[in-house]
């Protein structure tokens, strides 16, 4: 009997030792951080979004079927009227901001919650599209929809609306401080930008964070390049071409314009994030150029040294410092005139840049946790060179900002613009939970 007991004891000790060894050799179980998991409320938000996919697509179709090219003022206002009751149904106060007539633009649509707690968010979209005229209607091809504004950015507007609808369904908008801004001239901003962007800038000054819903480029947009324009004017002494290149004879305005443009390329084209492009050039004996319409007429003769030339183009930059440095270099190049010529260059401000600030990267980190909590991959920062100017750039100096939160689109600014309809729900889930976490953060 004693031997049997001893045998059982040895077996028991062996089992205990084996279990202890397994425990020691096994990797420790690390609890997943709360930020990388959905809370019960966030799960409800996600389920709401998933139940309303067909509604999102239907509303997107209605929005796309309204032609709202920037200069189609009636169409821009019609898109605003489509969205107004949708936001009002969530308890938001809505407002149409008419712009002064001299801006030659339609206006903007705003909607605001009435809460008084938490981070103040500004959500940015736009009503207008690139093309004027009748345009094309919404055309669905399985999971792809084609039409003007499908990706840029009526789908982004839909993402904003349904993200807020999802938050409203769980009572999260009750005390929130959120402003929705849909501008009416993002694609072709009024030259009177101070007037046309005043309401947007004012909203940013009353906010802590700005989120913009341009199409998803696969990574988070923490920076966008700014854009301005330049105009080159060249004059030269007119003469007979038989004396070209002779001492005391003018080289002519066209040669001088060509020298300047090529020098821009040679001296500045290697700088990262700096680009410049002449969009139009005219030269000859008689030249008329309309800088507003970017159009003109030129004539000349083969035996006359051209006395006039004009060129107009854009300048894109990542920071104000880069813009100032480039302008200085371009002025210096313009001053190095060929014999018998004179040249001047003028610059016009456009959309400012959105530099990659620490605050923007902090927002990207929050969006990254949301993406992981939803079971998707990490979100990295997008190369600023892959994204042009946008409305968020006007407010980036006042708030932390993040862009690219819309749906996945293709070939924007082209007649073949389209959107991946299956990306609407993932974009809306991400937006809703990101907004939910931000308005609850301190």
C-alpha positions in Angstrom: 0.0 0.0 0.0 2.8 2.3 0.9 4.5 1.7 -2.4 1.3 2.6 -4.3 1.0 5.9 -2.4 4.6 6.7 -3.1 4.1 5.9 -6.8 1.0 8.3 -6.9 3.0 11.0 -5.2 5.9 10.7 -7.7 3.4 10.9 -10.6 1.7 14.0 -9.0 5.0 15.7 -8.5 5.9 15.0 -12.1 2.7 16.5 -13.4 3.1 19.6 -11.2 6.7 20.0 -12.4 5.6 19.6 -16.0 2.9 22.2 -15.7 5.3 24.6 -13.9 7.8 24.1 -16.7 5.2 24.9 -19.4 4.2 28.0 -17.5 7.8 29.2 -17.3 8.6 28.5 -20.9 5.3 29.9 -22.4 5.3 33.6 -23.4 3.4 35.8 -20.9 -0.1 36.8 -21.9 -0.1 40.5 -22.4 -3.4 42.3 -22.1 -4.2 44.3 -25.1 -4.4 48.1 -24.4 -7.9 49.5 -24.2 -7.2 51.9 -27.1 -6.6 48.9 -29.4 -10.0 47.4 -28.6 -13.5 48.6 -29.2 -15.5 49.5 -26.2 -19.1 48.3 -26.0 -20.3 51.7 -27.1 -17.9 51.8 -30.0 -19.1 48.4 -31.1 -22.6 49.7 -31.2 -21.4 52.6 -33.3 -19.8 50.2 -35.8 -22.9 48.1 -36.0 -25.0 51.2 -36.8 -22.7 52.2 -39.6 -22.9 48.7 -41.1 -26.7 48.6 -41.0 -26.9 51.8 -43.0 -24.6 51.1 -46.0 -27.4 51.1 -48.6 -28.7 54.4 -47.3 -25.2 55.9 -47.6 -25.0 54.8 -51.2 -28.5 56.1 -52.1 -27.7 59.5 -50.6 -24.4 59.6 -52.4 -26.2 59.0 -55.7 -28.6 61.9 -55.1 -25.7 64.2 -54.3 -23.6 63.2 -57.3 -26.6 63.7 -59.6 -26.7 67.4 -58.6 -24.3 69.2 -60.9 -22.3 71.4 -58.6 -19.2 72.7 -60.5 -17.7 75.5 -58.6 -19.2 78.2 -60.8 -22.6 76.5 -60.9 -23.9 78.5 -57.9 -27.4 77.0 -58.1 -26.0 73.5 -58.1 -23.7 74.2 -55.1 -26.6 75.6 -53.1 -28.7 72.6 -54.1 -26.2 70.2 -52.6 -26.3 72.2 -49.4 -30.1 71.9 -49.4 -29.8 68.2 -49.8 -27.6 67.9 -46.6 -29.3 70.5 -44.5 -32.3 68.4 -43.3 -30.0 65.4 -42.7 -27.9 67.4 -40.2 -30.8 69.2 -38.7 -32.4 65.8 -37.9 -29.4 65.1 -35.7 -30.1 68.2 -33.7 -27.4 70.4 -35.4 -28.0 74.0 -36.1 -27.5 74.7 -39.8 -26.5 77.8 -41.7 -25.9 78.9 -45.3 -23.1 81.4 -45.4 -23.5 83.6 -48.4 -20.3 85.2 -49.7 -20.0 88.8 -50.9 -20.8 89.3 -54.6 -17.3 90.4 -55.4 -16.0 86.9 -54.5 -17.9 85.4 -57.4 -18.6 82.2 -55.5 -21.7 80.6 -54.1 -21.1 80.3 -50.4 -20.7 77.7 -47.7 -22.8 75.3 -45.6 -22.2 75.0 -41.8 -23.8 72.7 -39.2 -23.1 72.8 -35.4 -23.9 70.8 -32.4 -25.1 72.6 -29.2 -22.9 70.9 -26.7 -20.5 72.5 -24.3 -18.0 69.8 -23.3 -14.9 68.0 -24.7 -12.6 68.8 -27.6 -13.9 71.1 -30.2 -13.9 69.5 -33.6 -14.1 71.0 -37.1 -15.1 68.5 -39.8 -14.3 69.7 -43.4 -15.8 68.8 -46.7 -16.8 70.7 -49.8 -19.9 70.9 -52.0 -18.4 71.8 -55.4 -16.8 69.6 -58.0 -14.2 70.3 -60.7 -16.3 70.2 -63.9 -19.0 72.7 -65.0 -21.9 72.1 -67.3 -24.3 69.2 -67.2 -21.5 66.7 -66.3 -22.3 63.0 -65.9 -24.7 61.3 -63.6 -24.0 58.7 -61.0 -23.3 55.3 -62.7 -22.9 52.2 -60.6 -20.8 49.3 -61.8 -21.0 46.6 -59.2 -18.8 48.0 -56.3 -17.6 51.0 -58.2 -19.6 54.2 -58.8 -18.6 56.8 -61.4 -19.6 60.4 -61.6 -18.4 63.9 -60.8 -17.7 64.3 -57.1 -18.0 60.6 -56.3 -14.6 60.6 -54.6 -13.8 64.3 -54.5 -15.6 64.8 -52.3 -19.3 64.0 -52.0 -18.4 60.6 -50.6 -16.4 62.3 -47.9 -19.4 64.4 -47.0 -21.5 61.3 -46.7 -18.8 59.8 -44.4 -19.1 62.8 -42.1 -22.9 62.7 -42.0 -23.2 59.0 -41.3 -20.4 59.1 -38.7 -22.4 61.7 -36.8 -25.6 59.7 -37.3 -23.8 56.7 -35.7 -22.7 58.9 -32.8 -26.2 60.3 -32.4 -27.6 56.7 -32.2 -25.7 56.2 -29.0 -26.3 59.6 -27.5 -22.7 60.8 -28.1 -23.6 64.1 -29.7 -25.5 65.4 -26.8 -22.7 67.3 -25.2 -20.3 67.4 -28.2 -18.8 70.5 -29.7 -18.6 69.8 -33.4 -18.7 72.1 -36.4 -19.3 70.8 -39.9 -18.0 73.0 -42.7 -18.8 72.2 -46.4 -17.2 74.9 -48.5 -18.6 75.9 -51.9 -15.4 76.7 -53.8 -12.7 74.3 -52.8 -11.9 73.2 -56.3 -11.6 76.8 -57.7 -11.2 79.2 -54.7 -12.2 82.8 -55.1 -9.2 85.1 -55.7 -10.6 87.1 -52.7 -9.5 84.3 -50.3 -9.6 86.4 -47.2 -13.3 87.0 -47.7 -14.2 83.5 -49.1 -12.4 81.6 -46.3 -13.3 83.9 -43.3 -16.1 81.7 -42.0 -13.9 78.6 -42.2 -11.0 80.3 -40.5 -13.3 81.7 -37.8 -14.6 78.2 -37.1 -11.0 76.9 -36.8 -10.2 79.6 -34.3 -13.1 78.3 -32.1 -11.9 74.7 -32.5 -9.1 72.4 -31.2 -8.9 69.9 -34.0 -9.7 69.8 -37.7 -10.4 66.7 -39.7 -10.9 66.7 -43.4 -12.4 64.0 -45.5 -10.7 64.1 -48.9 -10.3 60.7 -50.4 -8.3 58.0 -48.6 -4.8 57.6 -50.1 -4.0 54.6 -48.0 -2.1 56.7 -45.4 -2.9 59.6 -43.1 -2.4 63.2 -44.4 -0.4 65.1 -41.8 0.9 67.6 -44.4 -0.2 69.2 -47.6 1.7 71.5 -49.9 0.6 75.0 -50.5 0.1 76.6 -53.9 0.6 80.1 -55.3 1.1 81.6 -58.8 3.6 83.7 -60.6 3.5 85.9 -63.7 6.6 86.7 -65.8 6.7 89.8 -68.0 9.5 90.3 -70.5 10.2 93.2 -72.7 12.9 93.7 -75.3 14.2 96.2 -77.8 12.6 95.5 -81.2 14.8 95.2 -84.2 15.7 93.3 -87.3 16.6 89.6 -86.8 19.6 89.9 -89.1 21.4 91.5 -86.2 20.5 88.8 -83.6 23.4 88.0 -81.3 25.4 91.0 -82.5 26.9 93.4 -80.1 24.4 96.1 -79.2 21.4 94.1 -80.5 18.6 92.7 -78.4 18.2 89.0 -77.8 14.5 89.5 -77.8 11.8 88.7 -75.2 11.2 85.1 -76.2 14.8 84.1 -75.7 14.9 85.9 -72.4 11.7 84.1 -71.2 13.1 80.8 -72.3 16.4 81.5 -70.4 14.5 82.3 -67.2 12.2 79.3 -67.3 15.1 77.0 -68.0 17.1 78.6 -65.2 14.2 77.9 -62.8 14.4 74.3 -63.7 18.2 74.0 -63.5 18.5 75.7 -60.1 15.4 74.8 -58.2 14.0 71.5 -59.5 16.1 69.3 -57.2 14.5 70.6 -53.9 12.2 68.2 -52.2 8.5 69.2 -52.2 9.1 72.3 -54.3 7.5 72.3 -57.8 6.8 75.1 -60.3 5.2 74.8 -63.7 4.6 77.3 -66.5 1.0 76.8 -67.5 1.0 79.3 -70.4 3.5 81.3 -72.4 3.0 83.9 -75.1 5.6 85.9 -77.1 5.8 88.0 -80.2 5.5 91.4 -81.7 2.0 92.1 -80.3 0.8 90.2 -77.2 -2.4 90.5 -75.1 -2.7 88.4 -72.0 -5.6 88.2 -69.5 -4.2 87.0 -66.2 -7.7 86.4 -64.8 -8.7 84.0 -67.6 -5.2 82.8 -68.3 -5.7 83.4 -72.0 -4.2 85.6 -74.6 -3.3 86.2 -78.2 0.2 86.8 -79.8 1.4 87.6 -83.3 4.8 88.3 -84.8 7.0 88.1 -87.9 10.1 86.0 -88.6 12.2 89.1 -89.3 11.4 91.0 -86.2 13.1 90.5 -82.8 10.1 89.8 -80.4 9.6 92.7 -78.0 7.2 91.1 -75.6 6.6 87.8 -73.8 4.4 86.6 -70.9 4.4 83.4 -68.9 2.1 82.3 -66.0 2.5 79.3 -63.7 2.1 77.8 -60.3 4.5 77.3 -57.3 3.9 74.5 -54.7 5.7 74.3 -51.4 5.6 72.6 -48.0 6.3 75.6 -45.8 6.2 79.4 -45.8 10.0 79.3 -45.5 10.4 77.1 -48.6 8.0 79.4 -50.5 10.0 82.6 -49.5 13.3 81.0 -50.4 12.0 79.9 -53.8 10.5 83.3 -54.6 13.9 84.9 -53.7 15.8 82.6 -56.0 13.3 83.2 -58.9 13.6 86.9 -58.5 17.4 86.7 -58.7 17.2 84.6 -61.9 14.8 87.1 -63.5 17.2 89.9 -62.8 20.0 88.3 -64.8 18.8 89.7 -68.2 20.1 88.9 -71.6 21.3 92.0 -73.7 18.5 94.3 -74.7 15.9 92.7 -72.4 14.2 93.4 -69.2 12.1 91.1 -67.1 9.9 91.3 -64.0 8.1 88.6 -62.0 5.2 89.0 -59.6 3.7 86.4 -57.2 0.2 85.8 -55.9 -0.7 83.9 -52.8 -3.0 81.0 -53.0 -3.8 78.1 -50.7 -1.3 78.0 -47.8 0.6 74.9 -46.8 -0.2 72.5 -44.1 3.2 71.7 -42.5 3.7 68.3 -40.6 3.5 69.4 -37.0 3.8 67.3 -33.8 0.1 67.9 -33.2 -0.8 66.5 -36.6 1.3 63.4 -35.8 -0.5 63.0 -32.5 -3.8 62.9 -34.3 -2.4 60.3 -36.7 -1.5 58.2 -33.7 -5.1 58.3 -32.5 -6.3 57.3 -35.9 -3.8 54.5 -35.9 -5.2 53.1 -32.7 -8.7 53.3 -34.2 -7.6 51.4 -37.3 -6.1 48.7 -35.2 -9.1 48.5 -32.9 -11.2 47.9 -36.0 -9.0 45.0 -37.0 -7.2 46.8 -39.8 -3.5 47.6 -40.3 -1.6 50.6 -38.9 -1.9 54.0 -40.5 1.3 55.7 -41.6 1.9 59.3 -42.7 1.5 60.0 -46.4 4.3 61.7 -48.3 3.3 65.4 -48.7 4.4 65.3 -52.3 1.5 63.1 -53.1 -1.2 65.5 -52.1 -1.9 69.0 -53.3 -3.5 72.0 -51.7 -6.9 71.7 -49.8 -9.2 73.6 -47.5 -7.6 72.2 -44.4 -4.5 74.1 -45.2 -6.4 77.4 -44.5 -6.9 76.3 -40.8 -3.8 74.2 -40.1 -2.0 77.1 -38.4 -4.8 77.3 -35.8 -5.4 73.7 -34.9 -4.0 70.2 -35.0 -5.1 68.7 -38.4 -5.5 65.4 -40.2 -6.8 64.8 -43.7 -7.5 61.9 -46.0 -10.3 60.4 -44.0 -12.8 59.9 -46.8 -13.5 56.9 -49.0 -11.2 55.3 -51.6 -11.5 57.0 -54.9 -9.9 56.9 -58.3 -9.0 59.4 -61.1 -10.3 62.5 -59.3 -10.2 65.7 -61.4 -10.9 63.6 -64.5 -14.0 62.6 -66.4 -13.5 59.1 -65.1 -13.7 60.0 -61.4 -15.0 57.1 -59.3 -15.3 55.7 -55.8 -15.0 52.3 -54.3 -18.5 51.9 -52.7 -17.2 49.1 -50.4 -14.9 51.7 -48.8 -17.7 53.8 -47.5 -18.5 51.7 -44.4 -14.8 51.3 -43.3 -14.2 55.0 -43.7 -17.4 55.9 -41.8 -16.6 53.4 -39.0 -13.1 54.9 -38.7 -14.4 58.4 -38.7 -17.2 57.8 -36.2 -14.9 56.1 -33.6 -12.1 58.6 -34.2 -14.5 61.5 -33.5 -16.0 59.6 -30.5 -12.5 59.2 -29.0 -11.4 62.8 -29.7 -14.5 64.5 -28.3 -14.1 62.4 -25.1 -10.3 63.1 -24.7 -8.9 65.8 -22.5 
